[in-house]
Amino acid sequence: MTLGPLLIGIYVFVLAGFVGFEMITKVPPTLHTPLMSGANAISGITIVGAVAAATTGAPTVANILGALAIVTATINVVGGFLVTDRMLRMFGRKKPKALKAEGAGATASATTKGREVVSK
């Protein structure tokens, strides 16, 4: 009995799903974001391959799947960069409060519906 290429592809896909799930659940939370930012960089390579698949001559299933791969990989890359940027800002140097507030130590007052509001 011979297995068709589609059935072998389905077996590999399901096996990769199980292995990927088991690997990701074993990663500690402190390492998850740095590892995912590296994986998102690899998605840039997926975009290159998807562009090659999407730009063949006649419209075929490969073109449609290539276009879908371009969209999903782009979303993955952009999301990965946003998460990485947020992570880096979390661990970045904090600005002193004196520089954040204009005129630190000065009292500002405003009138709101007939009441005076004073803030320091």
N, C-alpha and C positions, 0 to 999 in steps of 0.2 A: 504494500500500500504506500503510495507516495503522497506527500502533503503538498498542497499548492502553496505558492509564494504568499498568497493572502492569509492563509491559515497560519503559516510560520510567522508572518508579521504580527498577527493578532496575539499569538503566544508570546512573542518577544515583548510586545506592548504591555500585556497583562503582567508578565514577570517583572518588567522594569517598573511598573506601577507599584507592585508589592515591595520590591527592593528599595525603591525611592521612599516610600512611606516609612518603612522600617528604619532607614538611615536618618531621615529627618526627625523622627520622633526620638532618636538617641542623641541628638545634638543639644547640648546645654543652651539655655536662653542667652547667655553672655556671648556665645560664639555665633548665634544664628544670624544676626544682622551682617557681620563682616563676611561670613561665608556666602550669604545671599547676594551681597554686593558683587562678589567675585563671580557668582553664577550669572548675575545679570549682565556682567561684562561679556560673558560667553554668548549671551543672547545676541550681541552685536554680530557675531559670526553667523548666527541663524538668519539674521536679516540679509547678509550677503548671499547665503545659499538660497533664500526665498526669492530674492531679486532674480537670481539666475533661473529659478524654476518658473517664475511668473513672466519672464520676458521671452518665452519661446514663440515660434511663429504663429500657429493657429491656436484659437482658444480651445483649451482642453481642460480636463480635470486637474492636471498639473498647474495650469495657469490659475485656476480658481483657488486651489490649495496653497499655491505660492503667494497669492494676494492675501489670503487669510493669515498665512504665516507672517507676512510682513506686518500686518496690523497688530497681531497678538504679540509678536516679538518687540515691536516698537513700544507698545504699552508696557511690556515687561521692563524694557531698558529704562524708559522714562520714570516709571514707578520706582525702579531700583535706585536710580540716581536721586530721586526725591527722598527716599527713605535713608540713603547713605548721608545725604546732606543734613537731614534732620538729626541723625545720630551724631554727626560731627559737631553740629551746633550744640547738642546736649553736653558734649564733653569739652566744648570750647571754653575760653576764658570769659568769665562774667564781667560785665561792665560795672564799674562802681556806681552806686546810687546817686552820688553827687553829680556825675556827668549826665545821668538820665534826666533828672529834673532840671528844668530851666530855673535859674536863680535859686539855687538851693539855699534854704534858710530864710528866704523871703516869703512874706505872707501875701497870698493872692486872695482877693475877695470878688464875689460875683453875686448878683441879685437874681434869685429864682422865685418867681411868683410872689414878690413882695417880701421874701425872706432873704436875709443876707447869709451867704455860705462862705465860710472862711476855711481855707486849706493851707497846710504848710508843706 
